[in-house]
Amino acid sequence: MRNPGDTHCPICGRSYSERSGQDCPEIHSDNPESPSTSRNEKTEMTKIEVTTTIDVEDEFVRDIYTTALEGGIGYWSGCSEYRWDTVQANAFRAVIHELEPDDDETADENGYGPAIVIDHAFMVLGLTRYAQKYPSLFIEMVTDEDYDAGTADMVVQLALFNEVKYG
């Protein structure tokens, strides 16, 4: 992962900080066969899209679900059903209602939005969208199990609205 302030070789793009503070091992400006590019010149960059598949355990998906329901989404939603299975990690289900829906016509007699079912497929959709929008944060979340209620809230909102609408 690149850190803010990293210095990158203008010829090969290597990060100096990834080399324990050393300059790029290829001293391009001293190499007579290298194109004449000084380290102070800005070079054009090309974006390369990388698509990968990351396996996550169903227990991880259930943990994000639990975190969202028990601490992440309560400020914008109400929950009318909440269950999970400690044996089968992908057997969980909740029914929530948006507390202040944008469309008053869809609100029930209490002013709540329509029922929204959160299950394994819903959470996988949210995690997929989170990975697409925030790839480096997603990798950290999965590899380090580094997430909190705010992250779980974002996963649910991305599944439901395809954006972070609240918070």
C-alpha positions as CSV (number, residue, x, y, z in Angstrom):
1,M,0.0,0.0,0.0
2,R,1.3,3.4,-0.8
3,N,1.5,5.9,2.0
4,P,1.0,9.7,1.6
5,G,4.4,11.3,1.1
6,D,6.0,8.3,-0.7
7,T,8.5,9.2,-3.3
8,H,8.2,7.3,-6.6
9,C,10.8,6.8,-9.3
10,P,9.7,8.8,-12.4
11,I,11.0,6.0,-14.7
12,C,9.8,2.8,-13.1
13,G,7.3,4.1,-10.5
14,R,8.9,2.2,-7.6
15,S,8.2,3.7,-4.2
16,Y,11.4,4.7,-2.4
17,S,9.8,4.1,1.1
18,E,9.1,0.5,0.1
19,R,12.9,0.1,-0.2
20,S,13.7,1.0,3.4
21,G,14.3,4.6,2.6
22,Q,16.7,3.8,-0.2
23,D,16.5,5.4,-3.7
24,C,15.3,3.3,-6.6
25,P,17.9,0.6,-7.2
26,E,18.0,1.6,-10.8
27,I,19.7,4.9,-11.0
28,H,18.1,5.9,-14.2
29,S,19.6,9.4,-14.5
30,D,23.2,7.9,-14.3
31,N,22.4,5.1,-16.8
32,P,23.4,6.3,-20.3
33,E,21.0,3.8,-21.9
34,S,18.1,5.2,-19.8
35,P,15.8,7.9,-21.2
36,S,16.8,11.3,-20.0
37,T,14.3,12.0,-17.2
38,S,15.3,13.8,-14.1
39,R,13.8,12.9,-10.7
40,N,12.1,16.3,-10.5
41,E,10.1,15.9,-13.8
42,K,6.5,14.8,-13.5
43,T,5.6,11.9,-15.6
44,E,2.2,10.9,-16.9
45,M,0.5,8.1,-15.0
46,T,-1.8,5.4,-16.4
47,K,-4.4,3.7,-14.3
48,I,-4.5,0.0,-14.4
49,E,-7.7,-1.7,-13.2
50,V,-7.2,-4.9,-11.2
51,T,-10.0,-7.3,-10.5
52,T,-9.5,-10.0,-7.9
53,T,-11.6,-12.4,-5.9
54,I,-11.1,-12.6,-2.1
55,D,-12.6,-15.5,-0.2
56,V,-14.2,-14.5,3.1
57,E,-15.6,-16.8,5.6
58,D,-19.4,-16.9,6.3
59,E,-18.6,-16.2,9.9
60,F,-16.9,-12.9,8.9
61,V,-20.0,-11.9,6.9
62,R,-22.2,-12.8,9.9
63,D,-19.9,-10.8,12.2
64,I,-20.3,-7.7,10.0
65,Y,-24.1,-8.3,10.1
66,T,-24.1,-8.5,13.9
67,T,-22.0,-5.4,14.3
68,A,-24.3,-3.5,11.9
69,L,-27.4,-4.5,13.7
70,E,-26.1,-4.2,17.2
71,G,-24.2,-0.9,16.8
72,G,-24.0,0.5,13.4
73,I,-27.4,1.2,11.8
74,G,-29.6,2.0,14.7
75,Y,-29.5,5.7,14.2
76,W,-31.3,5.6,10.9
77,S,-33.2,2.3,11.1
78,G,-35.5,0.3,13.3
79,C,-35.3,-3.4,13.6
80,S,-38.4,-5.6,13.8
81,E,-36.8,-9.0,13.5
82,Y,-33.2,-10.1,14.3
83,R,-31.8,-13.6,14.4
84,W,-28.7,-15.6,13.6
85,D,-27.5,-19.2,14.0
86,T,-24.4,-20.0,15.9
87,V,-23.9,-23.3,14.1
88,Q,-24.6,-22.3,10.5
89,A,-22.8,-19.0,9.9
90,N,-24.8,-17.9,6.8
91,A,-28.2,-18.5,8.4
92,F,-29.0,-15.0,9.7
93,R,-31.9,-12.7,8.9
94,A,-33.1,-9.3,10.1
95,V,-35.9,-7.0,9.0
96,I,-35.3,-3.3,9.3
97,H,-37.2,-0.2,8.4
98,E,-35.8,3.2,7.5
99,L,-36.9,5.6,10.2
100,E,-37.1,8.6,7.9
101,P,-37.7,7.5,4.4
102,D,-37.3,10.0,1.5
103,D,-40.6,9.0,0.1
104,D,-43.6,9.6,2.4
105,E,-45.8,7.5,0.1
106,T,-44.0,4.3,1.1
107,A,-44.1,5.1,4.8
108,D,-46.3,3.0,7.0
109,E,-48.7,4.3,9.7
110,N,-45.8,5.0,12.0
111,G,-43.8,6.9,9.3
112,Y,-41.3,4.2,8.8
113,G,-40.1,3.0,5.4
114,P,-41.0,-0.4,3.9
115,A,-39.5,-3.6,5.4
116,I,-36.0,-4.4,4.3
117,V,-34.7,-8.0,4.7
118,I,-31.0,-8.3,5.6
119,D,-29.6,-11.7,5.0
120,H,-26.4,-13.4,3.8
121,A,-26.9,-12.3,0.2
122,F,-27.7,-8.7,1.2
123,M,-24.5,-8.5,3.3
124,V,-22.4,-10.1,0.5
125,L,-23.8,-7.4,-1.9
126,G,-22.8,-4.7,0.6
127,L,-19.3,-6.1,1.1
128,T,-18.9,-6.3,-2.7
129,R,-19.8,-2.7,-3.1
130,Y,-17.6,-1.7,-0.2
131,A,-14.7,-3.6,-1.9
132,Q,-15.3,-1.8,-5.2
133,K,-15.5,1.7,-3.6
134,Y,-12.8,1.3,-1.0
135,P,-10.5,-1.5,-2.1
136,S,-7.6,-0.9,0.2
137,L,-9.9,-0.5,3.2
138,F,-11.7,-3.7,2.3
139,I,-8.4,-5.6,2.1
140,E,-7.4,-4.3,5.6
141,M,-10.9,-5.1,6.9
142,V,-10.7,-8.7,5.7
143,T,-7.0,-9.5,6.4
144,D,-6.8,-7.7,9.8
145,E,-10.5,-8.1,10.8
146,D,-10.2,-4.3,11.3
147,Y,-13.8,-2.9,11.2
148,D,-16.2,-1.2,13.6
149,A,-19.8,-0.3,13.8
150,G,-19.3,2.6,11.3
151,T,-17.8,0.3,8.7
152,A,-20.6,-2.3,9.2
153,D,-23.1,0.6,8.8
154,M,-21.5,1.6,5.5
155,V,-21.7,-2.0,4.3
156,V,-25.5,-2.1,4.9
157,Q,-26.0,1.3,3.4
158,L,-24.1,0.4,0.3
159,A,-26.1,-2.8,-0.1
160,L,-29.4,-0.9,0.3
161,F,-28.8,2.5,-1.3
162,N,-25.6,1.9,-3.4
163,E,-24.2,4.9,-1.5
164,V,-23.5,6.0,2.1
165,K,-26.7,8.1,2.7
166,Y,-26.4,8.6,6.5
167,G,-23.4,9.5,8.6
